[in-house]
Amino acid sequence: MSFGQRLKQLRIERGQTQRQLAEPAYTDAYVSAVEAGRRTPSAEALQHFARKLEVGEEELLTGRPPDLAARLELELQAARRTVSAGQMEAAQASFTQISTEAKAFALVRLEARAEQGKGLCAMSTGNLEGAIAFFEGAAELLQDEPATARVDAVAAKATCLRRMGDLRYAIYLLENLLETLERRGLTDPNSLLKIHASLVPPYFESGAYAQAATAAQKALQLAPRASDPERIGDMHINVARVHLNNGRVADAEHSLHQATELYRELDLQYEIGISHFAWGYVLSRQKELDQAQFQLERAKEIFSATHSHLDEASVGNELARIARQTGDVAKARTLLQECTGLLEGGSDVAELASAYRELALLDLDEDPALAEKNLQQAIELYERAEFKVEVAVTYRILGDLFAGQGKRDLARETYRSGILGLEERL
């Protein structure tokens, strides 16, 4: 709608004639010319019309209600909590409405965030390819904005790619965006923290431990200057695993405590589940299995309630690992069968690989042939996901199986395959 059309509409809605709107400073002919688009009002005329129509100058110019941006911001925050609570249909409807309204009034950043929200809904239900399409759409909307505006969309796409097994592309996207920010002198701490923290998981999972540690350190250095609590919480979750890998258990526990508190303040239920999951992971690696099981079962409850099936499967793998270590083979097998059921045909190939490897560990003694089959399946999936360290670990287990059967040549060849896969990381 043009300015003239908007002026006429507001005038008629308020029951004014052109003369009444014009008086005392202007003529009805002038108002007529403006409404017809033949004249552009001066700043003084704009102020006069806004005052007579009892609207703000910006609303008169754009048609945008003065409280629109603030209202949509609050609705985005509410919809974000709805996603985290697992109420996907309601969240999707909210994000769609926000996107439509933001687009109508050219609020590009808010429209992009609503599209990212749709992506979160898709990602939470396991539709990673659909989620990527939304994140790419959001980034496209922001092409004319500073590169910092695209950070969340790019990081979310990278997360989907990582879960689908494309670690190299995930790392490329994040490194490329980081290089762009640095080249353009864009030093926003929230954006830089998000990128460095998002690089930690794909670096770590590809076996690039030194790069993961560097990214974690840079993120931690940026945290005191950052103001976005959700980004800071996500950062603490990601760096905790690096701390644990480096033997800094106290630092890992501190990061997880910080993340949990931030998520509780934000009322993000799914993210609280992630915190419980991370706590369980840390505790299990410290051999505190009872406490680990408690944290993991709490995470599993939250993921089930929020319909986060991929994460529910991930927790199931960890619980199965604990059950195997404590000798409860039947429970471990049941959990792993649930996991494979949730993951078969999905995009999270690495987690499915972990389930097959755990199943193999249950059958090493009783059914070596089945164990070998599951290990080969795990290797194939880990290789597809480019999880080089996990590939090597699985080859080692398979080599041990062959060695125990007296197949020494085959065992040596298997060990060799695992070592060769790590060559670029040695």
C-alpha positions, 0 to 999 in steps of 0.5 A, a space after each residue: 500500500 502506498 503512502 497516499 493510499 494509507 493516508 486516505 484509508 486512515 482519514 476515512 477510518 477516522 471519519 475526516 474529509 480531505 478539508 478537515 485533514 488539511 486544515 489549518 495549514 494545508 488545502 483539500 487539493 493538497 491532500 487530494 494530490 498526496 492521496 493520489 500519489 501526485 505529491 510527496 509530503 514534506 516533513 512538516 506535512 507528515 507531522 501535521 497529518 500524523 497529528 490530525 490522524 492521531 498516529 505515529 509518523 512511522 506508522 503513517 509512513 510504513 503502516 507498521 504499528 509502533 509496538 509491532 516489532 516489540 510484540 513479535 519479539 515477545 511472540 518469538 520468545 514464547 514460540 521458542 519456549 513452545 518448541 523446547 516444550 515439545 509442542 511442535 504444532 503450536 510452535 509451528 503455527 506461531 512461527 508461521 503467523 509471526 513470519 507472515 506478519 513480519 514479512 507484510 511489514 518488511 521486518 526482515 530479521 524477525 521474519 528470518 528468525 521465525 523461519 529459523 523457528 520452523 527449522 527448529 521444529 523440523 529438527 526437533 522431530 528428526 526432519 533434518 533435511 527439512 530443517 536445513 531448507 528453513 535455515 537456508 531460507 532464513 539465511 537467504 532473507 538476511 543476505 543484505 544484512 550484516 553477516 552477523 545476522 546470519 550466524 544462528 541460521 548457518 550454525 543451525 544448518 551446520 548442526 543438522 549437517 553434523 548429525 547427518 554425518 557431513 562433518 566436513 561441510 559443517 566445518 566449512 560453513 562455520 569456518 567460512 562465516 568466521 573468516 567473513 566476520 573477521 575480514 569485515 571487522 565484525 567483532 560482535 562477541 555473541 556472534 563470534 562465541 556462537 561460531 566458535 562454540 558450534 565448531 567444537 562438536 564437528 572438530 571433536 567428532 572428526 578427531 581434530 581434538 586440538 582444533 576443538 580445544 582451541 575453539 572451546 578456549 576462544 568461546 570461553 574467552 568471549 563469554 564474559 563479553 557476550 549477552 545472549 544467555 541461550 548462546 552462552 548456555 549452548 557454548 558451555 554444553 559444547 566445551 564441557 566435552 572438551 574439558 572432559 577429554 582433557 581430564 579437566 573434570 571440574 571445569 566440565 562440571 562447572 560448564 554444565 552447571 552454568 548451562 543448566 542454570 541459564 536454561 532454567 532461567 530461560 524455561 527451555 525444557 529440551 535444553 534442560 534435558 540436554 544438560 542432564 544428558 551431558 551430566 550423565 555422560 560426564 558421570 559415566 566416564 568418571 565411573 559414577 554409574 548410579 549417578 550417571 544413570 539417574 541423570 540420563 533417565 531424567 534426560 530420557 524422560 524430558 526428551 520423550 515428553 518433548 518428542 525429541 526422538 533423536 536425542 531420546 535414542 542418544 540417551 538410550 545408547 548411553 543407558 545401554 552402555 551403563 547396563 552392559 557395564 553393570 551386567 544387565 544384558 537384557 536391559 541393554 539389548 532392550 534399550 538398543 532395540 528401541 534406539 535402532 527403531 527410533 533411528 532406522 531410516 533417519 538422518 543421524 547415521 552416527 548415533 545409529 552406528 553407536 547403537 550397532 556397536 553397542 549391540 555387537 559388544 553384547 554378542 562378542 562371546 555368545 554370538 561372534 558372527 552377529 557381533 561381527 555383522 553389527 561391527 561391520 555395520 557400525 564401521 560403514 555408518 561411522 565412515 559415512 559420517 566421517 567419525 574417524 576416531 569412532 571408525 578406528 575404535 570400532 576396527 580395534 574391537 573387530 580386530 580383537 574379535 578376530 584375534 580371539 578367534 585365532 584369525 591373526 592375519 585378518 586381525 592384523 589387517 583390521 587393526 591396520 585399516 583402523 590405523 590408516 583411517 587415523 593417519 591424517 589425525 596423527 
